[in-house]
């Protein structure tokens, strides 16, 4: 039998569904645009103040990196994941990341300017004596109109390209960090397998004497996973030691390089007495500072003393977030 389809019965569900979805989401979209509208002046003001501060700090542009280098030398090993993320971002292309952010910011400014211009040209909001339904409808219409204006004003190719670029860089950074995390876990499990035979030979007689016979079958897996847990802990500790050594060397190089430039800029050092990076004296100075910093980190157990641990609480939070992200494989 022939199968006939009545085209008149087919309804354009897609457009109807989009309209329905937008009507349901329009209150939330309106609130989002209102929040952006409220936050925009503060963001602009903060950005302008940051630019002014950066311009005023140009005479001291080398002191900032030198101080940051000192922090890396003496306390960098505590923030293993954050430092690794920063290094991965630098290697993956931090300049490209900033350029993508600038593209998004420029399109955002264009969209906001067009929306404000359209709002000035639109009819005024209903009077206070109006009903609540009318005010709600007006908010929905305003959100829809603002959304359409922004879509017309921004460049979709630039926005999608910038978002894709940022996403690719972040994925590359996360993949790099997870690879290091996986390497530490793999090393720890291998160390646990090495410890297992000796631990099982030593612990099994004591455990068999201390627990009932029906539970003896759990001795081997318990000892095995305990050895792997200890091995992973040791591998993570070794990774932290390696990170502390890297931070000490990297920070010492930054301190010596930018410290000399800052001293020359301030008139504290003659340009002819600056140590060249290829000089053996430069290497000795960097190694000495790095060694002092690493020993300091060992003394404090790769932590920060009081009150630095309170001052750097936001960095602790960032460290925890990055560790959770790379650990959630």
N, C-alpha and C positions, 0 to 999 in steps of 0.2 A: 504493500500500500504506500501511496505517496504521502510524504510528510510536508504539509503546508504550514507556513508560518504567517500569521497575520501581522504585518508590520505595524499596523495601527495600534496593536495591543502592547507593543514595546514602548516603554516610557523612558524618557531620559533621566534615569535614576541618579547618574553621577553628578549632574549639575544640581539636582534637588538635594542630594546628600551633602554636597559642599555648602550649599546655602544653609541647610539645617545645622550642619556642624559649626559654621561660622556664627550663626545666631546664638548657639549655645555657648560658644567660646568668646563671644564679643565682650561680655562683662570683664572677663579675665584679661583680654587683650587691652581693653580700656584702662584697667588698673595698671597693667604693665607699662603702657605708654605714659600714664600719669606719673608712675614712679620714675621713668626715664626722664620725663620733663622736669620733675622736681630735682633729680640728681644732676642733671646737666650743668646748671650754673656752678655747683660745687666742684664738679669734675673740671670744668674749664678754669675756675679760680685756682684750684690746686695745681693744675698743669701750668698755668701762667706763673704762679709763685715758684714752682719747681724750675721753670726756665730762668726766672730772675735769679734764683739761688745758684743755679748752675753757672750763669754768666758772672755773678759776683765771686764765685769760687774759682774762676779760671786762674788767678794768680797762685792758688793753692791746689791745682789740679793733680799734682803728683803726691801730695800728702795723703789724700784719700786712699789710693792704691797701696801706699806704704803701710798705713795703719791696718788696712785689710790684710796685707801680707803678714803683719805681725800676729794678727788673730789666727790666720791659717797655721803659722809656725807653732804657736803655743796651744791652740785649742781646736785645730781643724779635724783631728781624728774623732772627736765626739759626734760630728755631723757627717757621718760616712755617706749616707744616702744623698744628702743635699749637695755635698761637694761632688759626688759622682754624677749627679744629675746636671750640675752646672758645667762640669767638664764635658759630659756627653752633649749638652746643648751647644757648647762652644765648638766642638768638633763637627756637629751636624749642621752648623750654620746659624749662629745667633744673629748675624746681620740680616740674613734672609727672613728670620722670624720677626725681627723688628720691622722690616720693610712690609711684610704682610699685615702687621698690626697697624702700620701707618695707613695702608690702603683701606682697611676697615674703618679706621678713625675718620679718614677723609670722607668716605661714603656716608658714615654716620652723621657727620656735620652737614653734609649736603642734604640728607634726608630730613634732619631736624630743621634746617633753615627753610626748606620747602614746606614742611608741615606748619611751621610758625607763620609763614607768609600766607598759606592757605587759610589758617585759622583767623588771621587778621581780616581776610577778605570774606569769611563766612558770616552768616547771620549770627547775631548775639544769642547767648543762652537764654532759655525761658526764664520768666520772672519768678520771684520767690513764691508768689501765690499759685503757681502752676501745680498740677497734680504730680504725684510721685511717679506715675506711669510715664507721663510726658518727659520728666527729667531722665528716667532710665532709657527711654527711646532715644532721647537726644544724646546721651552718652554712647549708646551703641552706634548711632549714626556718625558721631564724631570719631569714634575708634575706626569705623569702616572707612571714613573719608581720609583720616590720617594714614591708615595702612595703604590705601590706594595711592596717595600722594607720594609716600616713601618708595613704593614699588616703582612709580614712574620716574623718580628723581635719581635713584642710585643706579650704578652700573652693575648688572647681574654678573657679567663675566669677571669683573674685578673682584666682586664679593665672593663668588664661588671659588675663584682661583686662590684668593687669600685664605679662605677657610680651609680649602684642600691643602694648601701649603703648610699652614699651621698644624693641621691634623697629621700630615705626614711627618713633620719634624717631631711632634710629640710622640707619635707612635715609634719613631726611630729611637728616641731617648728612652722610652719605657722598655723597648725591646733590648736595648743595650744594658739597662739596669737589671732586667730580669735574667739576662744571660749571665751577668756576674753573680746574681743571687743563685741561679741554678748551678753554676760552677762551684759555689761554696757548699751547696747542699750535696752535690755529687761527691765532692772531696770528703765531706763529713761522713757520708754513707760508706765510702771506701775505707776511711779510717775506722769506722765502726766494725766493718767486716774483718779488718785486721785484728782488732781487739777482741773479737767474739770468741775465738777458740780459747785463748788464755783465760778470759773472763768466765766462760762456761765451765772450763776445767776447775777453776778455783771456786766458783759460786755454787755449782750444782750440788756438791755433797752437803753444804750447809743448808741449801734450800730444801733438799730432799729430807733432811732431818727435821726441818722446821714446819713443813706443811704436809697435809694428808696425801696418801698415795694417789688418790683419784685426781689430784690437781697437778701431778708431776708433769703432765703433758704440756702445761703452760710455762714451764721453766725455760725451755729453749727460746720460744718467741719473745718472752719477757726480757731475757738477757740480751737477745739480739737487738730488739728495739731500744733497749736502754743504752747499749753500746753505740748504736747509730745516733741517738739523741746527744750523747756525749761527744761523738765525733763531729756532728754538725755544730755544736756549741764551740768546740775547739777551732773548727774551720772558720766560723764567723769571727772568732777572736783573732785568728791569724789575718783575716781580711781587714779587720779594724786596725791591726798593727801595720799592715801594708798601706792602708789608707792614711794612717798617721805619718808614716815615713814620706809618702807622696806629698801630703799637705805641708810637712815641714820643709821639704826641698823646694816645692813650688812657691811656698810663702817666703822662704829665704831669698829666692831669686827675685821675687817681686819687691821685697824690702830693699835689697841692695840696689836694684836697678832704679826704682822710683825714688828711693831715699836719696841717692846721689843727685838725681835730677832736681828733687825738691831743695836739696842743700845748695846746689848751684843757682837755682832760681832765687833763693833767699839770700844769696851772697855769703853763705857759710862755707862754701867749698869752691876752690878755683877750678875752672873748666879743665885745665891741664892735668889735674890730679884725679880725674874720674877714672875708675877702674874699668878697663875694657872686659867684655864678657869672655874673650879668648885668653885673658891673662890668668896665669896660675894663682895669683893673689886673689883674684875674683872668685875662683873656684874654692880656695881655702876659706875665704870669708863666708861664702854661701854654705859650705859644708859645716863650718863651725856654728853658725846660727841655726841651721837645721838640726844639728845634733843637740844643741841646748834646748830647742823647742820640743824635740821628740822625748828627751829625758823628762822635761816638765810634764808632758802628757802622760808619761808612765807614772810619775809621782802622783798625779791627780786621778789616775785610773781612767784616762780618756774622758774626763768630765770637766765641768766648769766650777770653780770655787764660788762661794757666796761673796758679793752679790751679783756676779756676772750671770749665774744661772737664772736669776730672776729677771735681769735686764734682757736676756736672750730667750725669754719664754716663747715669743712668736717663732723663733727659729726652731725651738724644740717641737712646736706644733707642726711646722712644715716638715721637719725630719720625720715625725711620726706618720704624717699623711703620705709622704713618699714611700716610706717603708711599708705601709699598708698596701699601697698601690702595686709596688713591685713584688710584694709577698703574696698577693692574691692571684696566683697563677692558676 
